[in-house]
Amino acid sequence: MTERTTVRLPDDLVRRAKRKAAAEGRSLTSLIEEGLRRVLNGRKSANGSERILPPVAKETGGLQPGLHLDDTAALQELDDLEYVRRL
């Protein structure tokens, strides 16, 4: 059986939670329930306690021939040329 409970939350937190719930196609209640379960089950949060690794690129080939990462002027020139090509 479920129980109705009143909680007082900061307005900005409620707005953010409602937006997240809507974006995920779920109710605010289910979002809050999941958060409480995570805390009570001892699962670490994603704000630094839990390690999240960035995606790893699968491309091969390395740098362009003749390109040296310590040559910042050449890197800037390549970046500028790419920008001009996109105009």
C-alpha positions in Angstrom: 0.0 0.0 0.0 1.3 3.5 -0.8 1.2 6.4 1.6 0.7 10.1 0.8 3.4 12.3 2.2 4.0 16.0 2.1 7.5 17.2 1.7 8.9 20.7 1.5 11.4 21.2 -1.3 13.1 24.3 -2.7 11.2 25.7 -5.7 14.1 25.4 -8.1 14.7 21.7 -7.1 11.0 20.9 -7.8 11.1 22.6 -11.2 14.3 20.7 -12.2 12.8 17.5 -11.0 9.6 18.0 -12.9 11.5 18.8 -16.1 13.6 15.7 -15.8 10.6 13.5 -15.1 8.8 14.9 -18.1 11.8 14.5 -20.3 12.0 10.8 -19.3 8.3 10.3 -19.7 7.6 9.5 -16.1 6.0 11.0 -13.1 7.6 13.2 -10.4 6.6 10.5 -7.9 8.5 7.8 -9.7 11.6 10.1 -9.9 11.5 10.8 -6.2 10.9 7.2 -5.4 14.0 6.1 -7.4 16.1 8.7 -5.7 15.0 7.6 -2.2 15.6 3.9 -3.1 19.2 4.8 -4.3 19.9 6.6 -1.1 18.4 3.9 1.1 20.1 1.0 -0.8 23.5 2.7 -0.4 24.1 3.2 -4.1 26.5 6.0 -4.7 25.4 9.1 -6.5 26.7 10.2 -9.9 28.1 13.5 -8.5 31.6 12.3 -7.9 31.2 9.3 -5.6 30.5 6.9 -8.4 33.2 6.6 -11.1 31.8 7.4 -14.6 34.1 6.8 -17.5 33.9 8.9 -20.6 33.2 7.2 -24.0 36.3 5.8 -25.7 36.9 6.5 -29.3 37.3 3.5 -31.6 38.9 5.3 -34.5 42.3 4.4 -35.7 45.0 6.2 -37.7 46.4 8.7 -35.2 47.5 12.2 -36.1 47.8 13.6 -39.6 51.3 13.1 -41.1 53.6 16.0 -40.1 51.3 17.2 -37.3 52.9 17.7 -34.0 50.8 18.4 -30.9 53.5 20.8 -29.5 53.2 23.0 -32.5 50.3 25.2 -31.4 50.6 27.6 -34.3 50.1 24.8 -36.8 47.2 23.5 -34.8 45.6 26.9 -34.7 46.1 27.3 -38.5 44.4 23.9 -39.1 41.5 25.0 -36.9 41.2 28.3 -38.8 41.3 26.6 -42.1 38.5 24.2 -41.0 36.5 27.1 -39.8 36.9 28.9 -43.2 35.9 25.8 -45.1 32.6 25.6 -43.1 31.6 29.2 -44.0 
